[in-house]
Amino acid sequence: MSNGLRVVIAEDGLIVREGVVGMLRRFGHEVVAAVGDADELCAAVRDHRPDVVVTDVRMPPGFGDEGLQAAITLRAEDPDLPVLVLSQYVEQTYAAELLDSGRAAGVGYLLKDRIGEVTEFVDALVAVASGRTVVDPQVVNQLLARRRDPLHRLTAREREVLALMAEGRSNTAIARTLTVTEAAVAKHINNLLAKLDLPPDIDDHRRVRAVLAYLRG
């Protein structure tokens, strides 16, 4: 690590991406790939096997949370892969899942607007690459606030299922939308109902109450 880190960067904004590349090179690190979307990120990591990944949350084509989801996927494939998220905002649905991914080490989440010094970012990158966890205090506060919400217990997939339930979708329609089996959908629904403390009862309105919990959240 004294000879510099091998880094893959994922950022859809060309100017920001090139700025980060230049910054890291000035500090002696090697940028082995700098890409602009989540698919390219996954391919670059699999090809180059970097020491650490830096990614934004919002990525093409949907400009939603593709970058963060890609990071979670890559950590599932390689729990030891260090990942530093550098974003404009906190994506609460998946941020906690990322921070809990792998062995809950070698991961970071920083807000772009709150980085005051270049050295602060570079130090955070080195810390994440060495297996430490670096999280902006504002991210922590927002995640702790969400933990008072019963929905925090749900996995990202369970929240997707619940969102589709809120749209009035049947199990068959949910399975078709998520490209999974109806049996998998039924399992997700049973799990999320249990996590929302909605046990079976005589009038069996658990599904409606789960949707109401989602809408309130």
Disulfide bonds with the S-S distance in Angstrom:
none
